Every structure is written in structure tokens, then in C-alpha cells.
Amino acid sequence: MENKVYNLAMIGFGGMAGHHCTQLLKKNVPINISGVYDIDEGRMEAARERGLYTYPSKEALLADKNVDIVLIATFNTTHAELSKEALRAGKHVLCEKPVTVCSKDLEEIMELAKKQGKVFGVDQNRRVNKDYVLLKRCIEEGLIGKPYVIESRVEGSRGMPEGWRCLKALGGGMMFDWGVHLIDQIMMMYESEKVTNVFCKMYSVHYPEVDDNFRLTLTLESGLTAHIEVSTNNFINHPRWYVLGDKGTLQIDDWSCRGSIVRPLKDDNVWSAEISPNQAGPSKTMAKRSPDTVETIPLSAPTDVEDNLDPVYRQFIAAIEGKELLIKPAQCLRVMKVIEAAFLSASTNQAINTQI
Ligand SMILES: NC(=O)c1ccc[n+]([C@@H]2O[C@H](COP(=O)([O-])OP(=O)(O)OC[C@H]3O[C@@H](n4cnc5c(N)ncnc54)[C@H](O)[C@@H]3O)[C@@H](O)[C@H]2O)c1
């Protein structure tokens, strides 16, 4: 197997497949693109313009004996059936996120992959985003003590991209688009802790069929609260990450990883009986802290993180060659179950007790 170059064929050649194509053509990993198939002739033409072979049909792609891996990069609701077809055709399958739109579909795929003896992987590529890796390292190193609130936000002001993302029947909406990444990131920090409660509010501000904004609150076994927000019509942004620990506060402002940790050097909690005037009005608890009682640690982007698709491809190939898959379908199944609880919570306007 060593030094083998794997042939990968793409089903769906839209924006994300184009991005895969750009990355694969860098030849950082031993994967050759054998061709693509898309139901849209315009996209087939776009593939040919990039020098790619286009299969006349999906059946022709799946019947190509040279193809080792099929990448599924189509509308969200089509992932499950296409993944199954490709597995039945004897291919390894790398599927875009969200892997499916319900946990039952994913369970069936996992079963089928096992039966077929093929690797089924998911492109949860945001596990290597620099802002996330930075946050995870700061928490693991205990720089703010024990976190009790993690706030993760992705905010844009330009609405939703036209097309299937605005349509419920094709798996549109921000929960499936971004929520799946942001939940996955939290789950990967707390793999051994159960999610015990899920509360979600979804909004359809400009796109009536789907959630174009959502607010999701997860409670973990230890009591930690993870608050996840995605907005598409937000003109003043919050920080990307805001975390409260018992020994300090962490903030990562944006994708560039600018941010800081602020933590107390010494106690500034010497309360006097009298309230002295301060900006917060007559309050002792909210009075300004003396600056010499805190230290500020500036944060910056880690330089040793490969924040692109190559780590996803490498672990997938390694799994074909017998190593353990790092982005495990079972982890994605957990995320799917959280998403299902979030939809249930949003539709019933209730917090859902879970053991996920
Ligand atoms: N991992 C990431 O960071 C990331 C980023 C963007 C999109 N995605 C995912 O990639 C997938 C595609 O998103 P996109 O932005 O490229 O959308 P897109 O609309 O640009 O492309 C989807 C393509 O799939 C084609 N298609 C749909 N059904 C098909 C079928 N049955 N057979 C063949 N072709 C079919 C469409 O014609 C279209 O060209 C989605 O699941 C999305 O969630 C992942």
C-alpha cells in the first residue's frame, strides 16, 4: 500500500468540491482526481475548464474500477443515499458535512461501511482551525483554570447564499451549515462528558423556510455551559470565542486569533462597608478593578497548525491503510444527536434533557 496514489472521484462539483480540487491539485497528499459528476451541466463545464474529466453519469463514476475514493459534496439531504450507493459500489467514501440530516441515516451508513469493509469518513475540517486549536490548547494548559462558560459565535451580515441553503427540503439553514462545525468543536473538547441538556432558539429573519440565525445552549455533565450562536444578519460582531474560567477570562476576537487572557494576580476583593462612587453607580461588585491586580496575556495564531484540508485527507488515507480514523463517524453521530435535540427544542420551545 505504501506510496500508493489513490484515485478520488467527486459527486457534486459546486463551491466546496472546487475548494477540494484546489487543495488536491497542490499534490500535498497522494490523491489524484480521476473525475467528477454533477447533475448541473454548467458545473460539469466548470470542471472541464479546470482540466478535470467529467463522467457521463453517476453510474459511470461508480463503475470506474480505478476509483478508490468517492467524495460526496452535494446538497445536504443527498449525502446519505449517495454515500450508501458509493459504499455498495465498493468505494471508500469521504462525505462533506453535515454527514447526514438525521442520526438514523448515519447509523445505517456506519453499518454498511462495516459490512463492505470500506472506510467512511466525514470532512469535519474545522477541527484544525487555528482559532479553535488555540482555544483548546489554552484550556488544556489550564491558563484560565476550569472553564464554566464557553461562548462560540460565527456572525455574518450578508444573509444566506442563494439556492439550496435556503431550502428546508435540501437540508438548508445555519444549524446544518455552521452549527455542525461549532458543535463538533465543543464535543471534541469534551469527548468523555455527556450533554445533559439542549436548548435552542432558531430564527428565520429573512429566509422563511430555514434557520438563518440560531442560539444554542448545551449543558454538559460537569455543569459547563457551551453557548453557540450563528447569525447571518449581524452588523456588530461579538468575539469569535469568549470563555469564563474560575481563574481567568479568555477572548479570541476573530479568525486571525487576535485576543487575550486576563486573569487576576492578586485578590482585589477587599470590600469596605461604604460604597464609593464609580461608573457602575452604587455598586461594589461592579466597581472597576485596579489594573495592577491583573495580568494580560496576549494571544496570537499558532504557527504549527496546518489549517487546510490536508489533515482530513491524510487521516482518511491512513485509515484505508489500516490506521485508526481520527474523524470518526461515531463522533459525528453524537453531533447529529445534539442537532436533533436542538431542532426538537426549537420546535417545542423547551429545554430537552439528554444523555448524548
Ligand atoms: N467542510 C466545509 O467547510 C464545507 C464548506 C462549504 C460547504 N460544505 C458542504 O459541501 C456540500 C456542498 O456545498 P457547496 O457549498 O459546494 O454547494 P454548491 O451548491 O456550491 O454545490 C453543490 C453541488 O452539488 C450538485 N449536486 C446536487 N445533487 C447532486 C447529485 N445528486 N448528484 C450530483 N451532483 C449533485 C449541485 O448541482 C451543485 O453543483 C454541502 O454539504 C456543504 O455543507 C462544507
PDBQT file of the ligand as one rigid body, heavy atoms in Angstrom, charges set to zero:
ROOT
HETATM    1  N1  LIG A 401     -16.403  21.394   5.158  1.00  0.00    +0.000 N 
HETATM    2  C1  LIG A 401     -16.642  22.660   4.878  1.00  0.00    +0.000 C 
HETATM    3  O1  LIG A 401     -16.008  23.563   5.399  1.00  0.00    +0.000 OA
HETATM    4  C2  LIG A 401     -17.724  22.998   3.878  1.00  0.00    +0.000 A 
HETATM    5  C3  LIG A 401     -17.798  24.274   3.322  1.00  0.00    +0.000 A 
HETATM    6  C4  LIG A 401     -18.785  24.518   2.377  1.00  0.00    +0.000 A 
HETATM    7  C5  LIG A 401     -19.696  23.516   2.041  1.00  0.00    +0.000 A 
HETATM    8  N2  LIG A 401     -19.594  22.297   2.623  1.00  0.00    +0.000 N 
HETATM    9  C6  LIG A 401     -20.545  21.234   2.294  1.00  0.00    +0.000 C 
HETATM   10  O2  LIG A 401     -20.329  20.801   0.959  1.00  0.00    +0.000 OA
HETATM   11  C7  LIG A 401     -21.567  20.427   0.362  1.00  0.00    +0.000 C 
HETATM   12  C8  LIG A 401     -21.729  21.214  -0.928  1.00  0.00    +0.000 C 
HETATM   13  O3  LIG A 401     -21.782  22.578  -0.611  1.00  0.00    +0.000 OA
HETATM   14  P1  LIG A 401     -21.406  23.679  -1.703  1.00  0.00    +0.000 P 
HETATM   15  O4  LIG A 401     -21.198  24.934  -0.977  1.00  0.00    +0.000 OA
HETATM   16  O5  LIG A 401     -20.340  23.155  -2.565  1.00  0.00    +0.000 OA
HETATM   17  O6  LIG A 401     -22.784  23.748  -2.503  1.00  0.00    +0.000 OA
HETATM   18  P2  LIG A 401     -22.960  24.057  -4.045  1.00  0.00    +0.000 P 
HETATM   19  O7  LIG A 401     -24.403  24.327  -4.261  1.00  0.00    +0.000 OA
HETATM   20  O8  LIG A 401     -21.967  25.057  -4.490  1.00  0.00    +0.000 OA
HETATM   21  O9  LIG A 401     -22.575  22.664  -4.747  1.00  0.00    +0.000 OA
HETATM   22  C9  LIG A 401     -23.354  21.510  -4.650  1.00  0.00    +0.000 C 
HETATM   23  C10 LIG A 401     -23.270  20.818  -5.996  1.00  0.00    +0.000 C 
HETATM   24  O10 LIG A 401     -23.843  19.517  -5.884  1.00  0.00    +0.000 OA
HETATM   25  C11 LIG A 401     -24.520  19.251  -7.102  1.00  0.00    +0.000 C 
HETATM   26  N3  LIG A 401     -25.465  18.156  -6.840  1.00  0.00    +0.000 N 
HETATM   27  C12 LIG A 401     -26.550  18.171  -6.046  1.00  0.00    +0.000 A 
HETATM   28  N4  LIG A 401     -27.138  16.965  -6.019  1.00  0.00    +0.000 NA
HETATM   29  C13 LIG A 401     -26.379  16.158  -6.805  1.00  0.00    +0.000 A 
HETATM   30  C14 LIG A 401     -26.462  14.797  -7.148  1.00  0.00    +0.000 A 
HETATM   31  N5  LIG A 401     -27.434  14.010  -6.705  1.00  0.00    +0.000 N 
HETATM   32  N6  LIG A 401     -25.510  14.294  -7.973  1.00  0.00    +0.000 NA
HETATM   33  C15 LIG A 401     -24.525  15.073  -8.465  1.00  0.00    +0.000 A 
HETATM   34  N7  LIG A 401     -24.396  16.389  -8.163  1.00  0.00    +0.000 NA
HETATM   35  C16 LIG A 401     -25.317  16.919  -7.332  1.00  0.00    +0.000 A 
HETATM   36  C17 LIG A 401     -25.163  20.560  -7.476  1.00  0.00    +0.000 C 
HETATM   37  O11 LIG A 401     -25.537  20.625  -8.827  1.00  0.00    +0.000 OA
HETATM   38  C18 LIG A 401     -24.063  21.543  -7.094  1.00  0.00    +0.000 C 
HETATM   39  O12 LIG A 401     -23.204  21.825  -8.189  1.00  0.00    +0.000 OA
HETATM   40  C19 LIG A 401     -22.637  20.704   1.388  1.00  0.00    +0.000 C 
HETATM   41  O13 LIG A 401     -22.974  19.524   2.045  1.00  0.00    +0.000 OA
HETATM   42  C20 LIG A 401     -21.990  21.674   2.343  1.00  0.00    +0.000 C 
HETATM   43  O14 LIG A 401     -22.496  21.606   3.642  1.00  0.00    +0.000 OA
HETATM   44  C21 LIG A 401     -18.615  22.022   3.515  1.00  0.00    +0.000 A 
ENDROOT
TORSDOF 0
